[in-house]
Amino acid sequence: MFGLIIPSLCSLANCTTNANGHLPLSLSESHVNDDAALAALTEHTLLFPSSTAAAVAFLSPMSVLREETRVEVGADTADPSLADCSLDRSRHGSMASSRFSSRLSRRSSVRDEVQWLDEYLRKQRVIRYMQEERERAERSKLLREEHDFWVELCDRERVERLKYMTEQEIAELLQREADEARRESYGADQSYQRATEDVLRRRHIMENARRKDEDLAVPRLNNHVLADGARRAVQQEVSETAKPMPVADGARRAFTQSRLREEDLKEKCKQLATELEEAKAAAAQAQLHQKRAEDDLAREQEKMRKEKSVAAACKETEDRLSKELEEVRQQLTATETERRKAEAARAQAAQDAARKEKALTSLRMRNEELAAQKAAAEDERQRGSMSKEELKAWMDTLEKEQTARSNAEAEVAALREQVKALEAKLAATSAPGPREAADNVRKLKAVADDARKAQADLLKERQLREMAEAAAAEAKDALMEEQAAREKVEKEVRTALAESTLTTPQRQNAESERRKIAETEKMLEEMRKVSKRDEVEKTALRREIEKVKRDLEVEAAARSQLEQLASQVVSADDRALREEVYRLRKELQVSQEECDAARRDTVACQRNAELEIASLKAWCERLQQQHRGQQKPLQNDEECTPRTSTPTPHSRTSRYVRKPISKDAAEAQRQADEKAASDQCIFELKAHVTRLQADLEKSQGHEKRAVAEMEKALQALNASSDRSSPGSRKMLPNQRQSAAEKEQGAKEEAMMERVGALEREAAEAQRKYDDLVASYKEAEATLCEAERQVAAQRAQIEQLQKKDEDLPRTSALPRLEATHSEPIEAAAVENTHVFEERIKALERDLIREHEAREAAEKRAEELQKRGGVRGIGAEPKADHVEANIAASGAGTKGNSQKAMCGCF
């Protein structure tokens, strides 16, 4: 910006001196240079008003007038630079006006001291101004770079924001920016208008002040003689008087004050101009930003429009190219077809010549071959019909087998329902005997035998299905051969017809050939009909074969699943399997020992129950004898003192009457307390027995669930063994009998034996459990009998009490009361102790049974983790059953022993 101003200022500064620093020889040269500099400054002012305002201020006529006036006023001093401005100078003595200057003429190049000093001071001002402008330019450059960087960053951020904004948001943003720029431009315009008005007002003030000063100033002379005379006269007057003129001092002071005011106004004008320039720059920058934003938005919209148009064009091009490619492919296919047809036509034309020569000889031979092939086709058709009949027979057999299998499954389901009904009936019966248990076991074995028979039938059915599939494959091969033969015959017939049509009409045997052609056409029609029938049969056979294949796939998937289960069941390590078998044998031995112990406990329990029943009967007999012994004195006393006898006079006294009444009341209260205590004991005993029954029912439910799970495991093992049996392995076409499979079969047989042993153990445990239930119920019946006897004894005691109340009180009453109350109290106390001991024993047995059940469940979990198969999970359940039986047997034995001890 300052590149054009500074050279012009330099030329202006250097226009008055030469290279050696002396004055130029002509004034016209300086005048011309000054005019050029002013013209350059005017041009730059028009182009860049803000940067040249200060330069114009330095070169204004007012400054020149001020300097010239100051020099002329102080011309009589020793130093011209110290001269003050005078009143005889005007604005017409500037550099731009040679008419009123101190030059000799317009064309003279001679300058006086005022012009020289003016030029010197102007150079200093220009140098100082250039330095200030240089510094300001550097500062402006730095600020402009920072501002440009900030503006660029804001523009980038704004562009990035615009990418993710909708059109409505973009329109709102542009409206906000336009409003903000309008507000800023309005503020800048207002400040610029105010500054312009202030400058104009101050300029008018200064012009008025200058006019006043010019009216007081003396006009300058036009020639240098008068100027020298006036100067000399002024110097002489000054030297003579040496007194300051008061008028000149006042003018000088006024001029100084006006000059100071002018400088202040200029400074303010500069500041306002700078502010105006900054406001204009801000407004221009805002407009530039808005324009950039609009340009960015337009570019983005144009870019999006171009992208859409490019995408549409690409899509159209792609569609057009795909259509062209499809057309090219079709053309290529058509040309390839035509080429093949042409090649076939050429080959056919080449072969026609050879076939025409052998037409007659080959036709007869082919007729004979056609007859032979027709016979062969008839045989093949008959064979195909036979194979179809065989396949239908196999399919009928397969359907029968499937029906039999479904019936067997229904029977198995019915047998299972019967087993469940029998189990429910067994649970509902109070005390099943060993005969019923044996019948149930026999029924279960019969159900298992029926299931095994059904599995054997399924194996047979699978073998029959395999044979049917093999027959279907053979029939398919035969049909394929028949179809190939039929196609060959049809091809030969077509060639024969073509050759017969190509024969020339000049041959003599045309009629015979026509007959042969007619016969051949009839044969072709028959063969076409046969081929259609064969196609229908073939489609039916294909459907049947696909159905058989689907059955085979289903069976193969089931077989693979069962083999996977068998591989999971049977470990790869034989040593681990032997260890498992050894461990299971040990556990079986332990379970047998526990069963024996449970059996012994059951026998001991039965014996103890019998002893307890006998002791209870003896105790009841003793109670009855005691009761009869107590009844005899009462009867004798009744006979001695009849009820009709009149009492003695002293028996009616209040003292005699009060004592028996008090003793009778105390006795009645004591007996009522004993009765309440015994009733409470019996009630508690009944509640405890009810709880024991509930626990027993829960344990029975656990046992039933264990048995059901064991049966499920047995069924799963039986199914896996049946599916993985050698008969089922034959159904896989690519499967071979290997040593590993045999070993697997042996392992499965061992597993089946083990499951059978578990079944037997479960049956034995069930039998023991039934025996224990029967013994428990017998003990419960004995307890009920004992309670009934106690209730009868109490009823007898109440009857005796009623009789005692009716009997007269005699002196023997204390003895009778003692003999009457002691056995009852002893019996009640003894009964209470016995019941309490039995309750405690039953509670301990119940706790022991819970502990044994928890231990058995933990053991079952460990066995199930080791085995990893559902079939092996039946063994912990059996152990759990045996443990429960052993615990219940031991508890029953302890109960019977403690009860017997309490009774005795």
RAQUIZI-V931684 format. One record per residue. N is the residue number from 1. RES is the residue in one small letter. OMEGA is omega in degrees with one decimal (none if undefined). Layout:
((N & RES & OMEGA) (N & RES & OMEGA))
This chain:
((1 & m & -177.8) (2 & f & -177.5) (3 & g & 179.7) (4 & l & -177.8) (5 & i & -173.6) (6 & i & 176.9) (7 & p & 178.7) (8 & s & 176.5) (9 & l & 177.8) (10 & c & 176.9) (11 & s & 177.1) (12 & l & 179.9) (13 & a & -175.4) (14 & n & -175.1) (15 & c & -174.1) (16 & t & -178.5) (17 & t & 175.8) (18 & n & -177.6) (19 & a & -178.3) (20 & n & 179.7) (21 & g & 179.0) (22 & h & 179.3) (23 & l & 176.2) (24 & p & -174.9) (25 & l & -175.3) (26 & s & 176.5) (27 & l & -179.7) (28 & s & 178.0) (29 & e & 177.0) (30 & s & 177.9) (31 & h & 177.5) (32 & v & 179.1) (33 & n & 178.6) (34 & d & 179.1) (35 & d & 178.4) (36 & a & 179.8) (37 & a & 179.1) (38 & l & 177.5) (39 & a & 178.3) (40 & a & 178.9) (41 & l & 178.1) (42 & t & 178.2) (43 & e & 179.1) (44 & h & 176.2) (45 & t & 176.8) (46 & l & -179.5) (47 & l & -176.2) (48 & f & -175.9) (49 & p & -175.4) (50 & s & -175.7) (51 & s & -176.8) (52 & t & -179.3) (53 & a & -179.1) (54 & a & 179.9) (55 & a & 178.0) (56 & v & 177.4) (57 & a & -179.8) (58 & f & -176.7) (59 & l & -178.2) (60 & s & 179.2) (61 & p & -179.4) (62 & m & 178.7) (63 & s & 177.9) (64 & v & 178.1) (65 & l & -179.6) (66 & r & -178.1) (67 & e & -179.2) (68 & e & 179.0) (69 & t & 179.2) (70 & r & 179.8) (71 & v & -178.3) (72 & e & 178.6) (73 & v & -179.6) (74 & g & -178.0) (75 & a & -178.7) (76 & d & 178.2) (77 & t & 180.0) (78 & a & -177.6) (79 & d & -179.0) (80 & p & -179.2) (81 & s & -179.4) (82 & l & -178.0) (83 & a & -179.6) (84 & d & -179.3) (85 & c & -177.4) (86 & s & -175.9) (87 & l & -178.0) (88 & d & 178.4) (89 & r & -179.9) (90 & s & -179.6) (91 & r & -179.9) (92 & h & 177.9) (93 & g & -177.9) (94 & s & 179.9) (95 & m & -176.7) (96 & a & -178.7) (97 & s & 178.2) (98 & s & -179.3) (99 & r & -178.2) (100 & f & 179.9) (101 & s & -178.5) (102 & s & 175.9) (103 & r & 178.7) (104 & l & 178.2) (105 & s & 179.6) (106 & r & -176.2) (107 & r & -179.3) (108 & s & 178.7) (109 & s & -179.5) (110 & v & 179.3) (111 & r & 176.4) (112 & d & -177.6) (113 & e & -178.3) (114 & v & 178.9) (115 & q & 179.2) (116 & w & 179.1) (117 & l & 178.5) (118 & d & 179.4) (119 & e & 179.9) (120 & y & 179.6) (121 & l & 178.3) (122 & r & 176.2) (123 & k & 179.3) (124 & q & 177.9) (125 & r & 179.7) (126 & v & 178.4) (127 & i & 179.3) (128 & r & 179.7) (129 & y & 178.3) (130 & m & 177.9) (131 & q & 178.1) (132 & e & 178.4) (133 & e & 178.2) (134 & r & 178.4) (135 & e & 178.7) (136 & r & 178.1) (137 & a & 177.7) (138 & e & 178.1) (139 & r & 178.9) (140 & s & 179.1) (141 & k & 178.3) (142 & l & 179.6) (143 & l & -179.6) (144 & r & 177.7) (145 & e & 177.5) (146 & e & 179.8) (147 & h & 178.1) (148 & d & 177.5) (149 & f & 179.7) (150 & w & 179.3) (151 & v & 178.5) (152 & e & 178.0) (153 & l & 178.1) (154 & c & 178.6) (155 & d & 177.6) (156 & r & 178.8) (157 & e & -179.8) (158 & r & 178.0) (159 & v & 177.9) (160 & e & 177.9) (161 & r & -179.6) (162 & l & 179.8) (163 & k & -175.1) (164 & y & 179.9) (165 & m & 176.4) (166 & t & -179.2) (167 & e & 178.1) (168 & q & 178.2) (169 & e & 178.4) (170 & i & 178.8) (171 & a & 178.0) (172 & e & 178.8) (173 & l & 178.7) (174 & l & 177.6) (175 & q & 177.7) (176 & r & 179.9) (177 & e & 178.1) (178 & a & 177.5) (179 & d & 179.6) (180 & e & 177.9) (181 & a & 178.7) (182 & r & 177.3) (183 & r & 179.4) (184 & e & 178.9) (185 & s & 177.4) (186 & y & 176.7) (187 & g & 178.8) (188 & a & 178.2) (189 & d & 178.6) (190 & q & 179.5) (191 & s & 177.6) (192 & y & 178.3) (193 & q & 178.3) (194 & r & 179.0) (195 & a & 178.8) (196 & t & 178.0) (197 & e & 177.8) (198 & d & -179.3) (199 & v & 178.7) (200 & l & 179.6) (201 & r & 178.9) (202 & r & 178.8) (203 & r & 176.5) (204 & h & 178.2) (205 & i & -179.0) (206 & m & 178.7) (207 & e & 176.4) (208 & n & 178.0) (209 & a & 179.2) (210 & r & 177.8) (211 & r & 177.3) (212 & k & 179.4) (213 & d & -179.8) (214 & e & 176.1) (215 & d & 178.4) (216 & l & -175.8) (217 & a & 179.3) (218 & v & 177.8) (219 & p & -179.9) (220 & r & 179.1) (221 & l & -177.4) (222 & n & 179.4) (223 & n & -175.7) (224 & h & -180.0) (225 & v & 179.2) (226 & l & 178.3) (227 & a & 178.9) (228 & d & 179.4) (229 & g & 179.1) (230 & a & 180.0) (231 & r & -179.5) (232 & r & 179.3) (233 & a & 178.7) (234 & v & 179.9) (235 & q & 180.0) (236 & q & 178.9) (237 & e & 179.5) (238 & v & -178.8) (239 & s & -179.8) (240 & e & -175.8) (241 & t & -178.7) (242 & a & 179.4) (243 & k & 177.6) (244 & p & -180.0) (245 & m & -179.5) (246 & p & 179.9) (247 & v & 179.3) (248 & a & 178.4) (249 & d & 178.9) (250 & g & 178.3) (251 & a & 179.1) (252 & r & 179.9) (253 & r & 178.5) (254 & a & 179.7) (255 & f & 179.0) (256 & t & 179.1) (257 & q & 177.8) (258 & s & 177.7) (259 & r & 178.0) (260 & l & 177.6) (261 & r & 179.4) (262 & e & 178.8) (263 & e & 177.2) (264 & d & 179.4) (265 & l & 177.8) (266 & k & 177.5) (267 & e & 178.0) (268 & k & 178.1) (269 & c & 176.1) (270 & k & 179.0) (271 & q & 179.4) (272 & l & 177.5) (273 & a & 177.7) (274 & t & 177.6) (275 & e & 178.0) (276 & l & 178.7) (277 & e & 178.8) (278 & e & 178.2) (279 & a & 178.1) (280 & k & 178.4) (281 & a & 177.9) (282 & a & 178.2) (283 & a & 178.1) (284 & a & 178.7) (285 & q & 177.9) (286 & a & 176.9) (287 & q & 178.1) (288 & l & 177.6) (289 & h & 178.7) (290 & q & 178.7) (291 & k & 177.1) (292 & r & 179.5) (293 & a & 177.8) (294 & e & 177.1) (295 & d & 178.8) (296 & d & 178.6) (297 & l & 178.5) (298 & a & 178.7) (299 & r & 179.1) (300 & e & 178.6) (301 & q & 177.5) (302 & e & 178.4) (303 & k & 178.1) (304 & m & 178.2) (305 & r & 178.9) (306 & k & 178.7) (307 & e & 178.9) (308 & k & 179.5) (309 & s & 178.1) (310 & v & 179.0) (311 & a & 178.2) (312 & a & 178.6) (313 & a & 177.9) (314 & c & 179.3) (315 & k & 177.6) (316 & e & 178.6) (317 & t & 179.6) (318 & e & 177.7) (319 & d & -179.9) (320 & r & 179.7) (321 & l & 178.3) (322 & s & 176.9) (323 & k & 178.5) (324 & e & 178.6) (325 & l & 178.4) (326 & e & 177.6) (327 & e & 178.0) (328 & v & 178.0) (329 & r & 177.8) (330 & q & 177.9) (331 & q & 178.8) (332 & l & 177.7) (333 & t & 179.2) (334 & a & 178.7) (335 & t & 178.1) (336 & e & 178.5) (337 & t & 178.3) (338 & e & 178.8) (339 & r & 178.5) (340 & r & 178.2) (341 & k & 179.0) (342 & a & 177.7) (343 & e & 178.4) (344 & a & 178.6) (345 & a & 177.9) (346 & r & 178.8) (347 & a & 178.9) (348 & q & 178.3) (349 & a & 178.8) (350 & a & -179.2) (351 & q & -178.6) (352 & d & -178.3) (353 & a & -179.5) (354 & a & -179.1) (355 & r & 179.9) (356 & k & -179.8) (357 & e & -176.9) (358 & k & -172.4) (359 & a & -173.7) (360 & l & -177.2) (361 & t & -176.9) (362 & s & -177.3) (363 & l & 178.9) (364 & r & 179.3) (365 & m & -179.3) (366 & r & 175.7) (367 & n & 176.8) (368 & e & 179.2) (369 & e & 177.6) (370 & l & 177.5) (371 & a & 179.3) (372 & a & -179.6) (373 & q & 176.2) (374 & k & 177.1) (375 & a & 179.0) (376 & a & 178.4) (377 & a & 177.1) (378 & e & 177.2) (379 & d & 179.7) (380 & e & 178.9) (381 & r & 177.2) (382 & q & 178.7) (383 & r & 177.6) (384 & g & 177.4) (385 & s & 176.9) (386 & m & 178.9) (387 & s & 177.7) (388 & k & 177.1) (389 & e & 177.2) (390 & e & 179.5) (391 & l & 176.4) (392 & k & 178.0) (393 & a & 178.0) (394 & w & 178.9) (395 & m & 175.1) (396 & d & 178.1) (397 & t & 179.6) (398 & l & 177.6) (399 & e & 177.1) (400 & k & 179.9) (401 & e & 177.6) (402 & q & 176.7) (403 & t & 178.7) (404 & a & 179.2) (405 & r & 178.0) (406 & s & 176.9) (407 & n & 179.3) (408 & a & 177.7) (409 & e & 176.6) (410 & a & 177.8) (411 & e & 178.3) (412 & v & 177.9) (413 & a & 178.6) (414 & a & 177.8) (415 & l & 177.0) (416 & r & 176.7) (417 & e & 177.3) (418 & q & 178.5) (419 & v & 179.0) (420 & k & 178.4) (421 & a & 178.0) (422 & l & 178.7) (423 & e & 177.7) (424 & a & 178.4) (425 & k & 177.8) (426 & l & 179.1) (427 & a & -178.0) (428 & a & 178.9) (429 & t & -175.6) (430 & s & -177.1) (431 & a & 179.3) (432 & p & -179.6) (433 & g & 179.9) (434 & p & 179.5) (435 & r & 177.7) (436 & e & 177.7) (437 & a & 177.9) (438 & a & 177.1) (439 & d & 178.5) (440 & n & 178.5) (441 & v & 179.2) (442 & r & 178.6) (443 & k & 178.0) (444 & l & 177.9) (445 & k & 178.4) (446 & a & 177.5) (447 & v & 178.9) (448 & a & 177.9) (449 & d & 177.9) (450 & d & 178.8) (451 & a & 178.8) (452 & r & 177.6) (453 & k & 178.2) (454 & a & 177.0) (455 & q & 176.1) (456 & a & 176.9) (457 & d & 176.9) (458 & l & 176.3) (459 & l & 178.0) (460 & k & 179.5) (461 & e & 176.8) (462 & r & 177.1) (463 & q & 178.5) (464 & l & 178.0) (465 & r & 177.3) (466 & e & 177.8) (467 & m & 179.0) (468 & a & 176.8) (469 & e & 177.8) (470 & a & 178.6) (471 & a & 178.3) (472 & a & 177.5) (473 & a & 177.9) (474 & e & 179.2) (475 & a & 177.7) (476 & k & 177.6) (477 & d & 179.8) (478 & a & 178.5) (479 & l & 177.7) (480 & m & 177.7) (481 & e & 179.6) (482 & e & 178.6) (483 & q & 178.1) (484 & a & 178.6) (485 & a & -179.8) (486 & r & 177.6) (487 & e & 178.3) (488 & k & 179.9) (489 & v & 178.9) (490 & e & 178.1) (491 & k & 179.4) (492 & e & 177.8) (493 & v & 178.6) (494 & r & 178.4) (495 & t & 178.7) (496 & a & 177.7) (497 & l & 179.0) (498 & a & 179.5) (499 & e & 179.0) (500 & s & 177.8) (501 & t & -178.6) (502 & l & -179.5) (503 & t & -178.1) (504 & t & -179.6) (505 & p & 179.5) (506 & q & -177.3) (507 & r & -174.0) (508 & q & -175.9) (509 & n & -179.5) (510 & a & -178.6) (511 & e & 178.0) (512 & s & 178.9) (513 & e & 177.8) (514 & r & 177.7) (515 & r & 179.0) (516 & k & 179.3) (517 & i & 178.4) (518 & a & 177.7) (519 & e & 179.8) (520 & t & 178.2) (521 & e & 176.4) (522 & k & 178.3) (523 & m & 178.0) (524 & l & 177.8) (525 & e & 178.4) (526 & e & 179.9) (527 & m & 176.0) (528 & r & 177.0) (529 & k & 178.7) (530 & v & -179.9) (531 & s & 176.9) (532 & k & 177.4) (533 & r & 178.3) (534 & d & 177.7) (535 & e & 177.8) (536 & v & 178.6) (537 & e & -179.4) (538 & k & 177.8) (539 & t & 177.3) (540 & a & 178.6) (541 & l & 178.4) (542 & r & 177.8) (543 & r & 179.6) (544 & e & 179.6) (545 & i & 176.9) (546 & e & 177.3) (547 & k & 178.3) (548 & v & 178.5) (549 & k & 177.7) (550 & r & 176.9) (551 & d & 178.6) (552 & l & 178.7) (553 & e & 177.9) (554 & v & -179.8) (555 & e & 178.3) (556 & a & 177.3) (557 & a & 178.1) (558 & a & 179.5) (559 & r & 178.6) (560 & s & 178.0) (561 & q & 179.1) (562 & l & 176.9) (563 & e & 176.3) (564 & q & 177.0) (565 & l & 179.2) (566 & a & 177.8) (567 & s & 174.8) (568 & q & -178.7) (569 & v & -174.1) (570 & v & 179.3) (571 & s & -178.9) (572 & a & -177.9) (573 & d & 180.0) (574 & d & -178.7) (575 & r & 177.1) (576 & a & 178.6) (577 & l & 177.9) (578 & r & 177.0) (579 & e & 178.3) (580 & e & 178.4) (581 & v & 178.9) (582 & y & 179.1) (583 & r & 178.7) (584 & l & 176.3) (585 & r & 177.6) (586 & k & 178.9) (587 & e & 177.6) (588 & l & 178.1) (589 & q & 178.7) (590 & v & 179.5) (591 & s & 176.4) (592 & q & 177.3) (593 & e & 178.0) (594 & e & 177.2) (595 & c & 177.2) (596 & d & 178.5) (597 & a & 178.0) (598 & a & 178.2) (599 & r & 178.0) (600 & r & 177.8) (601 & d & 179.3) (602 & t & 179.0) (603 & v & 179.1) (604 & a & 179.0) (605 & c & 177.9) (606 & q & 179.6) (607 & r & 179.6) (608 & n & 177.8) (609 & a & 177.4) (610 & e & 178.2) (611 & l & 179.9) (612 & e & 178.0) (613 & i & 178.8) (614 & a & 179.7) (615 & s & 178.1) (616 & l & 177.4) (617 & k & 178.4) (618 & a & 179.0) (619 & w & 177.0) (620 & c & 178.3) (621 & e & 178.5) (622 & r & 177.7) (623 & l & 179.6) (624 & q & 178.2) (625 & q & 179.2) (626 & q & 178.0) (627 & h & 177.7) (628 & r & 177.3) (629 & g & 177.3) (630 & q & -179.0) (631 & q & -175.8) (632 & k & 178.9) (633 & p & -179.8) (634 & l & 178.1) (635 & q & 177.7) (636 & n & 179.8) (637 & d & 176.8) (638 & e & -179.5) (639 & e & -179.4) (640 & c & -177.3) (641 & t & 179.5) (642 & p & -176.6) (643 & r & -174.6) (644 & t & -177.3) (645 & s & -178.6) (646 & t & -178.4) (647 & p & 179.2) (648 & t & -177.7) (649 & p & -175.6) (650 & h & 178.9) (651 & s & 180.0) (652 & r & 178.2) (653 & t & -178.4) (654 & s & -179.3) (655 & r & 179.7) (656 & y & -176.5) (657 & v & -174.7) (658 & r & -175.7) (659 & k & 179.0) (660 & p & -178.8) (661 & i & -179.8) (662 & s & 179.3) (663 & k & 179.8) (664 & d & 179.3) (665 & a & 179.0) (666 & a & 179.1) (667 & e & -179.6) (668 & a & 178.2) (669 & q & -180.0) (670 & r & 179.3) (671 & q & 177.8) (672 & a & 177.3) (673 & d & 178.9) (674 & e & -179.3) (675 & k & 179.2) (676 & a & 179.3) (677 & a & 179.3) (678 & s & 176.9) (679 & d & 178.6) (680 & q & 178.5) (681 & c & 180.0) (682 & i & 178.7) (683 & f & 177.6) (684 & e & 179.0) (685 & l & 178.4) (686 & k & 178.4) (687 & a & 178.8) (688 & h & 178.4) (689 & v & 177.6) (690 & t & 177.3) (691 & r & 178.2) (692 & l & 177.7) (693 & q & 178.1) (694 & a & 177.0) (695 & d & 178.8) (696 & l & 177.6) (697 & e & 176.5) (698 & k & 179.3) (699 & s & 176.6) (700 & q & 177.3) (701 & g & 176.7) (702 & h & -179.2) (703 & e & 179.7) (704 & k & 177.8) (705 & r & 177.8) (706 & a & 179.0) (707 & v & 179.5) (708 & a & 177.7) (709 & e & 178.5) (710 & m & 177.6) (711 & e & 177.1) (712 & k & 179.0) (713 & a & 178.2) (714 & l & 179.1) (715 & q & 178.5) (716 & a & 179.4) (717 & l & 177.9) (718 & n & 179.7) (719 & a & 179.5) (720 & s & 179.3) (721 & s & 178.6) (722 & d & -178.3) (723 & r & -180.0) (724 & s & 177.9) (725 & s & -178.5) (726 & p & 179.8) (727 & g & 179.1) (728 & s & 178.6) (729 & r & 179.6) (730 & k & -175.9) (731 & m & 176.4) (732 & l & -175.6) (733 & p & -175.5) (734 & n & -177.5) (735 & q & -177.2) (736 & r & 175.5) (737 & q & -179.2) (738 & s & -179.8) (739 & a & 179.2) (740 & a & 179.2) (741 & e & 177.3) (742 & k & 178.5) (743 & e & 177.1) (744 & q & 177.5) (745 & g & 178.1) (746 & a & 178.5) (747 & k & 179.3) (748 & e & 176.5) (749 & e & 177.1) (750 & a & 178.0) (751 & m & 178.5) (752 & m & 176.7) (753 & e & 179.7) (754 & r & 177.5) (755 & v & 176.6) (756 & g & 177.3) (757 & a & 177.6) (758 & l & 176.9) (759 & e & 178.9) (760 & r & 177.9) (761 & e & 178.9) (762 & a & 177.8) (763 & a & 178.3) (764 & e & 179.1) (765 & a & 177.3) (766 & q & 178.8) (767 & r & 179.0) (768 & k & 180.0) (769 & y & 177.6) (770 & d & 177.6) (771 & d & 179.9) (772 & l & 177.7) (773 & v & 179.4) (774 & a & 179.2) (775 & s & 178.7) (776 & y & 179.7) (777 & k & 175.3) (778 & e & 178.2) (779 & a & 178.0) (780 & e & 176.8) (781 & a & 177.2) (782 & t & 178.9) (783 & l & 177.6) (784 & c & 177.8) (785 & e & 178.8) (786 & a & 177.8) (787 & e & 178.9) (788 & r & 178.6) (789 & q & 178.4) (790 & v & 178.4) (791 & a & 177.3) (792 & a & 178.2) (793 & q & 178.8) (794 & r & 178.1) (795 & a & 176.8) (796 & q & -179.5) (797 & i & 178.5) (798 & e & 177.1) (799 & q & 177.4) (800 & l & 179.0) (801 & q & 177.6) (802 & k & 177.8) (803 & k & 178.8) (804 & d & 177.8) (805 & e & -179.3) (806 & d & -178.2) (807 & l & 176.2) (808 & p & -178.6) (809 & r & 178.4) (810 & t & -179.8) (811 & s & 179.6) (812 & a & -177.0) (813 & l & 177.9) (814 & p & -179.4) (815 & r & 179.2) (816 & l & 178.7) (817 & e & 179.1) (818 & a & -179.2) (819 & t & -179.1) (820 & h & -173.2) (821 & s & -175.1) (822 & e & 179.9) (823 & p & -179.5) (824 & i & -179.9) (825 & e & 179.4) (826 & a & -179.7) (827 & a & 179.9) (828 & a & 179.6) (829 & v & 179.8) (830 & e & 179.2) (831 & n & 179.9) (832 & t & 179.6) (833 & h & -179.7) (834 & v & -179.2) (835 & f & 178.4) (836 & e & 178.5) (837 & e & 179.5) (838 & r & 177.8) (839 & i & 178.8) (840 & k & 179.4) (841 & a & 178.6) (842 & l & 177.3) (843 & e & 178.5) (844 & r & 178.7) (845 & d & 179.0) (846 & l & 176.9) (847 & i & 179.1) (848 & r & 179.4) (849 & e & 176.5) (850 & h & 178.4) (851 & e & 179.1) (852 & a & 179.3) (853 & r & 178.3) (854 & e & 178.4) (855 & a & 179.6) (856 & a & 178.3) (857 & e & 176.2) (858 & k & 179.0) (859 & r & 178.3) (860 & a & 177.6) (861 & e & 178.4) (862 & e & 178.5) (863 & l & -179.5) (864 & q & 175.5) (865 & k & 179.8) (866 & r & -174.8) (867 & g & -179.5) (868 & g & -177.5) (869 & v & 179.8) (870 & r & -179.4) (871 & g & -179.4) (872 & i & 179.0) (873 & g & 177.9) (874 & a & -177.5) (875 & e & 176.5) (876 & p & 177.2) (877 & k & 177.2) (878 & a & 176.6) (879 & d & 177.6) (880 & h & 177.4) (881 & v & -178.1) (882 & e & 178.9) (883 & a & 177.8) (884 & n & -179.9) (885 & i & -179.9) (886 & a & -179.7) (887 & a & -180.0) (888 & s & 178.1) (889 & g & 178.8) (890 & a & 178.5) (891 & g & 179.0) (892 & t & 178.4) (893 & k & 179.0) (894 & g & 179.5) (895 & n & -177.0) (896 & s & -179.5) (897 & q & -178.6) (898 & k & 178.2) (899 & a & 179.9) (900 & m & 178.7) (901 & c & 179.5) (902 & g & 179.8) (903 & c & 180.0) (904 & f & none))
